Amino acid sequence: MRLPPNKRINESAIKAWRLFATLIAVIPLAVTVALFILAYYFDFSVWIGIVALLISLMESIITIIVIPRLRWNRWRYQIFDEEIYIQHGILIVSQTLIPMIRVQHVDTKQGPILKRYGLASLTIYTAATTHEIPALSLEEASELRDLISERARVEQDDV
């Protein structure tokens, strides 16, 4: 049995994921406020709004506080000479091996939230699908992009 990959993504990923989850959590809370307003004007039970508020708060706590830490704990990767090994997931942990010979190209990308924390995501493209290693430091993402590109080119030259 193969050991899990040993490299972790940047710990600032937790902060970035929490910020993103906070921005998304505004939506159910806005719906809850709308339910209270509708209950006031259309004279239906306030209990619907209270239940929606409790569900929204529980969902917000789980997605903002709990999930980012669990997600960071599970995310690991390792780059070998002939393959890339990625592990991720919270309840269901996926372990993926990507042969270097299958890599077509590699990109780094950085949205506004990742940019705020000096992070970037590395995307690996194969003929069948794409794989992403999220929230690496900008420098590490660039180095890995160049390393994978170089090793994939060497593998293809050997064929």
C-alpha positions as CSV (number, residue, x, y, z in Angstrom):
1,M,0.0,0.0,0.0
2,R,1.3,3.4,-1.0
3,L,1.8,6.1,1.7
4,P,-0.1,9.4,1.3
5,P,1.6,12.2,-0.4
6,N,3.8,14.3,1.9
7,K,3.4,17.9,0.6
8,R,0.6,20.1,1.9
9,I,-1.0,23.1,0.3
10,N,-0.3,26.5,1.9
11,E,-2.0,27.0,5.3
12,S,-3.4,30.4,4.2
13,A,-5.8,28.3,2.1
14,I,-7.9,28.0,5.3
15,K,-8.3,31.7,5.4
16,A,-9.1,32.0,1.7
17,W,-11.7,29.2,1.9
18,R,-13.3,30.8,5.0
19,L,-13.5,34.2,3.2
20,F,-15.1,32.5,0.2
21,A,-17.6,30.5,2.4
22,T,-18.5,33.7,4.3
23,L,-19.3,35.4,1.0
24,I,-21.5,32.5,-0.1
25,A,-23.2,32.2,3.4
26,V,-24.7,35.7,2.8
27,I,-27.2,34.1,0.3
28,P,-29.0,31.8,2.7
29,L,-29.0,34.5,5.4
30,A,-30.5,37.0,2.9
31,V,-33.3,34.4,2.1
32,T,-33.9,34.1,5.8
33,V,-34.3,37.8,6.2
34,A,-36.7,37.8,3.2
35,L,-38.8,35.1,4.9
36,F,-39.1,37.3,8.0
37,I,-40.1,40.3,5.9
38,L,-42.7,38.1,4.0
39,A,-44.0,36.8,7.3
40,Y,-44.5,40.3,8.6
41,Y,-46.4,41.6,5.5
42,F,-48.3,38.5,4.4
43,D,-49.2,37.2,7.9
44,F,-47.8,33.7,7.9
45,S,-46.0,31.8,10.6
46,V,-42.7,33.3,11.8
47,W,-41.6,29.8,12.7
48,I,-40.7,29.2,9.0
49,G,-38.2,32.1,9.3
50,I,-36.9,30.9,12.6
51,V,-36.3,27.4,11.3
52,A,-34.6,28.9,8.2
53,L,-32.5,31.0,10.4
54,L,-31.3,28.1,12.5
55,I,-30.5,26.0,9.4
56,S,-28.7,29.0,7.8
57,L,-26.6,29.5,11.0
58,M,-25.7,25.8,11.3
59,E,-24.8,25.7,7.6
60,S,-22.7,28.9,8.0
61,I,-20.8,27.5,11.0
62,I,-20.1,24.2,9.3
63,T,-18.9,25.8,6.0
64,I,-17.0,28.7,7.4
65,I,-15.3,27.1,10.5
66,V,-15.3,23.3,10.2
67,I,-14.9,22.4,6.5
68,P,-11.9,24.6,5.5
69,R,-9.8,23.1,8.2
70,L,-10.8,19.5,7.3
71,R,-10.3,20.3,3.6
72,W,-6.8,21.6,4.3
73,N,-5.9,18.5,6.5
74,R,-6.8,16.2,3.6
75,W,-5.2,18.1,0.7
76,R,-1.8,16.7,-0.1
77,Y,0.3,16.2,-3.2
78,Q,3.6,15.0,-4.3
79,I,5.5,15.3,-7.6
80,F,7.6,12.3,-8.7
81,D,9.7,11.9,-11.8
82,E,7.1,9.9,-13.6
83,E,3.8,10.8,-11.9
84,I,1.9,13.3,-9.8
85,Y,0.2,12.0,-6.7
86,I,-2.8,14.0,-5.4
87,Q,-5.0,13.3,-2.4
88,H,-8.1,15.3,-1.4
89,G,-11.6,15.0,0.0
90,I,-13.4,15.3,3.4
91,L,-15.6,12.3,3.8
92,I,-14.5,10.5,0.7
93,V,-10.7,10.7,0.2
94,S,-9.6,10.5,-3.4
95,Q,-6.1,9.5,-4.3
96,T,-5.1,10.3,-7.9
97,L,-2.0,9.3,-9.8
98,I,-1.4,11.3,-13.0
99,P,1.3,9.9,-15.2
100,M,3.7,12.6,-16.6
101,I,3.3,11.1,-20.0
102,R,-0.4,12.0,-19.9
103,V,0.1,15.7,-19.0
104,Q,-0.7,18.0,-21.9
105,H,-0.2,21.4,-20.3
106,V,-0.1,23.1,-16.9
107,D,-1.5,26.4,-15.8
108,T,-1.5,28.6,-12.7
109,K,-4.4,30.8,-11.9
110,Q,-5.1,33.4,-9.2
111,G,-8.5,34.9,-8.4
112,P,-9.1,37.9,-6.2
113,I,-9.5,35.8,-3.0
114,L,-6.3,33.8,-3.6
115,K,-4.5,37.0,-4.7
116,R,-5.3,38.6,-1.3
117,Y,-3.4,35.8,0.4
118,G,-0.6,35.5,-2.1
119,L,-1.8,32.1,-3.4
120,A,-2.4,30.5,-6.7
121,S,-3.9,27.2,-8.0
122,L,-2.1,24.8,-10.3
123,T,-4.2,23.1,-12.9
124,I,-2.9,20.0,-14.7
125,Y,-4.5,19.1,-18.0
126,T,-4.6,15.7,-19.5
127,A,-6.5,14.4,-22.6
128,A,-9.3,13.1,-20.4
129,T,-9.7,15.6,-17.6
130,T,-8.2,18.4,-15.5
131,H,-6.7,18.1,-12.0
132,E,-6.2,21.1,-9.6
133,I,-3.9,21.6,-6.7
134,P,-5.4,24.7,-5.0
135,A,-3.9,27.3,-2.8
136,L,-0.2,27.0,-3.3
137,S,2.1,30.0,-2.6
138,L,2.5,31.9,-5.8
139,E,6.2,31.1,-6.0
140,E,5.6,27.4,-5.3
141,A,2.8,27.2,-8.0
142,S,5.2,28.7,-10.6
143,E,8.0,26.4,-9.7
144,L,5.7,23.3,-9.8
145,R,4.2,24.5,-13.1
146,D,7.7,24.7,-14.6
147,L,8.8,21.4,-13.1
148,I,5.8,19.4,-14.3
149,S,6.0,21.0,-17.7
150,E,9.7,20.0,-18.0
151,R,9.2,16.5,-16.7
152,A,6.2,16.0,-19.0
153,R,8.2,17.2,-21.9
154,V,11.0,14.7,-21.0
155,E,8.6,11.8,-20.7
156,Q,7.1,12.6,-24.1
157,D,10.6,12.9,-25.7
158,D,11.4,9.4,-24.4
159,V,8.4,7.8,-26.2
